[in-house]
């Protein structure tokens, strides 16, 4: 261990001492939140130190999230604790570091001058890449409070494990991965996840990485495509989402003749009929398809420009509205792709006529998301009748949230 690492370790022990003393003395959430403002975990920690960190953090976020307005300090403490806990499991800057390393590699090949990864990370204030000090057995034991709490969430959210499962298998170090794989086996025995969940989520991850590879579009076969279509009905929502994303990728306008083109196997309008059917069945695959199709980060607007759809005189907006109104409104977050509602709320944020149609179809929550999406960017005037209708007509919780957002806008500098 270097002198710098020893100094960092001693400094970190002092930080933990201060936090533990404050907790023991019953300091308020406001005081604890202040102490956490400059909290950081060094890259190198011991088993004892990380165990102390968990003992501090767990009581702050392994509970129902505090109300932002009634307990702002507790709410802030909750998010700080969760942020640092997850950073000990996997690197939340994983993709940023991956892109930096790829950029450096290309710069070296071209003989160009480049900034080091460390310098770029420091410039952008990336969280430290914490090295796990645990063995797999130690990690599992240390994480038991988190596993037990997450299992309780399954009662109201059967998908509570999906995001963490995806992030851990995608980005974690081996001891953490093994601890989670052990937990997945426990969940299987309790019938809280499907049989062979670990294999299915790994399969989804492999497909996700294949979709992200440079060779994807030139190595797809008809057999691959047919398998993705079958997976739209799979019991696992992550595998469904990745399959939908892959399908969306083969319906873009930018494909060359030697690249796999989905419309040659299933015509594009027929595919949209299939997607509609799956969405109203609650399969939640439309968001994944749009994610795969949207090469320019334009979402549904890119579908409006799709030459195949234009040639068929396909009404994208009518299809979007019908799909949104006819499908279940509760759409779980799927970590490998984007949700359909997200694309809709960006697509209709300046379209009061369409948002009124959503309300006619009793999709008040989605209507609220559309109507409030761009208030700070000039949509208030065109959306004012929609907002007034939401406040008057929507269920109480949605009406209240709409009013809150309108009040914030009217008091903001954007209004001025």
N, C-alpha and C positions, 0 to 999 in steps of 0.2 A: 504494500500500500504506500502510495506516495505521500509526501508531506502535505500537499494540497488536500488530498483525500482525508487525511487524518484531521486536518483543520476543519474541513467541511463536516466530518462526522461529529466532531465536538460541538461545532456551532449548531448542528441539527439537534443534538441531544439537549442543548440549552433551550432551543425553541420548544421542544417537547416538554421539558421541565416546566416552562412558563405556562403552556397550555394546560397541563395536568394540574398545576397548582391553582390556576384560575377556575377550572372546573370543580376542583375539590372545595374551593371557597364559595361556590355557588354564584359566580359572576353572571351577570345578565347576558342575554343573547346579543345585546348591543355591544357590550364589552368584549365578548368572545369574538364577535364578528370583526371588531377592530383589530384584535390580535391576529385574525386569519387573513387580513388584508395583504400582508407581504409573506404569507406562508408559502413555502416551497419544499419539495422533497428532492434531495440530491440524487444523482444517477446511481450512486453506490450506497446501499443501505444494508444493515445487518438484519438478521431474523428478528432480533429483539427490538430493533427500531421500528421495523414495519409492523410488528405485532402491537407496539405502543400506538402507532399511527391508527391502526384499525380500531383499537380500544377508544380512541378519541373520536374518530369520525363516525363510527357505526350509530351511536345514539342520536346523531344529528340528522341522519338521512334514512335510516331504516325505520321509517314511520310515515304516517300520512303527511304529505307536503303541507307545510304551514301556509296559511292564507297570506297573500302578498300585502294586502291592506291592513289586516288585523295584527299581523306579526311580521313586519317587513324584515327585521333583523334575523328572525328565525328562518324566514324564507331564503334570505341571502346565505345564511349559514348552511342550510340544506344543500343549496346548489354548489357551494364551495367544497363541502365535504364529499358530495357525489363526484364532482369533477376530479378531485385528487384521488379518490378511491379508484375510479375507473382508469386513471393514468397509471396506477400501480399494476393494473391487470393487462392493459394493452396501450400502445402508443397512440394517443389521439391525433398526433401529428404524422401518423404513418404515411398517408398519401402525399403530404407535403415533402417529407424526407425522400420518399420514393421518386417523386418528380425531380427533386434537387439532384439526387444521385444519377438519374438518367440524363439530366442536363449536363452535369459535370462530365459524365462518360462521353457524351457527344462532343463537348468542348475539347476534351483530350484528344479524341480522334481527329478533330479538325485543326488541332494545334493552337487553339485559342486560349486566351487568358480567362481564368474563371475564379469566382469566389469559393472559398471552402464551405463545406456543409456547416461546419461549426459557426463560421462568420454569418452565414445567411440565417441560421437558426437564432443566433443572438440578435440580429437586426430585427427579426420579426417576432421576437419574444416567444419562441416555441416552448412548450412545456418540456421538462427534462425527460429523456428516454430512460426511465427507471429500470434497473436490472433486478430481476426477481432473485432474492436470496434463498427462497424456499426450495425444498424438494417437493415433488408432487404430493406426497403424503402430508407434509407440513402445510402446503398451500391449501389442500382440501380442508384440513382442520381449521386453519385460520379463516377460511371463507364460509364456514358453516353458518354463522349468523346471517350472512347475506343470502345463502341458499335457502335457509328456513324462511326468511322474510319474503323472498321472491315467490316461493311456493304459495304463501298466503294470498298473494296478488292474483293467482290463477282463478280464484273464485269469481272475480269481476272482470278479469282480463285473461282469457286463456292463451293469449299470445304474449304474455309478459316476458317470456324468456327469449323471444326471437332475436331482438336486437343484440342483447348481450352474447347470445350464442354465436351470432354471425361475427361480431367484432372480435370475440376471443379466438375463434377458429381462424379468422383472417389475419389477426395482428399480434397475438400473444406469444410469449415465450413458452417453451415446452412444459415446465412445471405447472403453469396456469392452465394450459390446454388440457393436460392430463387430469387435473383436479376437476375441471368442468365436464370432461368426458365421463368421469366417474359419477358426477352429479346427474348427468343425462341418463345414465343407467338406472340410477335411483328413481328418477322421474318416470322412466319406462315401467319399472316394477310397480309404481303407484298409479300407473295408467294416466299420468298427467300429460304425457306426450306420446306420439305414435311409436310403434315398434320400429326399432332400427333408426331412431331419430338421428343419431350421430352420423350414420352412413348417409342418410338422406341430405342432411345439411352440408356434409362434406361434398357430396355429389353436386349440390347447388353451387357451392363455392368454386368447384372445378369448372362448372359450366360458365359461371360469372367471369372467371379469369380467361377462359377461352374466348368469350364474347369481347373481352377487352384487349385481346391479342391482335397483333398486326396481321396474322395469318387467318383470322376468323373468316372473313368474307370469301376468301379464295379456297378454303379447305372444307366448307360445308358440303354435306351430301344430302340427297333426298331422304335418306334414312334418318339423318339428324333432324331435319325439318319435321318429318312425320312423328318423331319421338317428342319434339317440343309441343306439337299439337295435342298429343296424348297427355302430356304433363299439365296442360291447362285444366285438367280434371283431377290432378293429384291431390291427395289429402293435405300435403304440406304447402302452406302458402308461400314460403320462400322459393321452393322449387317451381311453383306455378309462376311466381313473379319473374324469376330469371328466364324461364322458358318464354314468357310473353315478351320480355326484353329482346331476346334473341330473334323472335319472330318479327318484332318491329324493325330490327336492324336490316332485315332482308326485303323491306318494302319501301326503302328510301329511293329518291330520284337519282341519287348520285352513283348508282351501281353501273359498272361496265358490263359488256356482253359476256365476258369470261367469268363474271362473278355470279354467285347464286342469287337468283331473283325469285322471291316468294310468289309474286303474282302469276308466274308461269305454271305454278302448281295449284295454287288456290287463288282465283281472281280476287282483286283487292276489295270489291264490294261484298263478295261472299265472306271474306275474312272479317269485315266489319260487322256483318250479321252474326258471325260466330262469336266475336268479341262481345257484342251486345248481349247475346244469350248467356254467355259465361258470367258477365258482370251482374245481370239480374238474378242469376243463381247464387250470387254472393261469392264468386270465385276471385274477385278483385284482381283482374288481369289487365284491364284497360290501361291503367297507369304504367305498368311495365312495358306494354306495347308502345305507348307514346314516348317513354323514356328511351327505348331502343331506336325509335324512328327519328327522334329529334336530334339530328347531328349538329344543329346550329343553336342549341339551347333556346329554341323558340316555342317548344311545346306544341300546343294545338294550332297555333298560327302556321306552323310548318305543314300541318295537314291541309290547311286551306290552299297551300301552294303546290301540293302533290299533283303532278301532271296526270297520273293515272286516275286520280279521283276527279280532277277537272274534266278529263275526257269522258268520264262516265256521268258527268253532271251530278255528282254526289254532294248532297247538302251536309257539309261537316257540322255546321252549327245546329241544325235540326237533329242530327244524330247524337251530338253531345247532350243536348237538352233531354231528348227522349231517354238516353242511357242514364243520365243523372237522376231523372225523376222516377224511372222504373226500377232502379237498383236500390238495394238497402243503403241507407244513408250512413250507417256506422261502418267506416272503412278502416281496418287496422293498419298501422304503419308497418310496411314490409321493408326491411333494411337494405335489400338488394336493388330496389327500384323506387320510383316516386308514386305517390297516391294519385288516383284519378281526380279527386276533388281539388288537389293542389293545382293541377293544370287548368281545371275549370275556373278556379277563382282568379287566375291570372289572365285567362282568355276573355272573361266577361266583366272585367273590372270597370269598363267604360260603356257597358251595354245595358242600360236600365230596362229596355224592353225584354231582353232575355231573362234578366234577373226577376222581373215580375212573373214571367212564366214559371220560373223555379218556385216562386211562392205560390202560384196557382196550383202547382203540384205538391205543395206542403213541404218543400225542401228549404225550410227557413234557415237552418244553420248554414247551408251552402250559400244561400242568398246573402246572408250576413257577411260571410267571408268574401264574396264577390264585391258587395257594396262598400266594404270598409278597406279593401286591399290598397287602393290608391288615393285615399283621402289627402294624404300629404303631397300628392303629385297632381292635384287639380281635378279630381273626379267628383268633388263634393256637389257642385252645382247640378251636374247631370244625374247624380245618384240621390239627390235630396228627396224626391218623391218616394223612392224605394226605401230609404232610411226611415222616413216618416211612417210608411206602411209597416215596416218591420217592428218599429216601436209600438205601434198600435195593435198589430195583428198577431205577431209571432208569440210562441210560448214565452212565459215570463223570463226564464233565464236568458234566452236569446235576445228578447226585447231589452232587458237590462244591460246586457253586454253591448248591444248596438248603441244605446243611449250613452254608455260610458265612453265609447270610442268617439262618438260625435262630440261629446263634451270636451274631450281631450283635444280634438281637432280645432274646435271653435276657440279654445284658449291658447292655441299654439301659434308660433311665428309663421307657420305655413298659411294660416288664415289671414294674418296681417299682410 
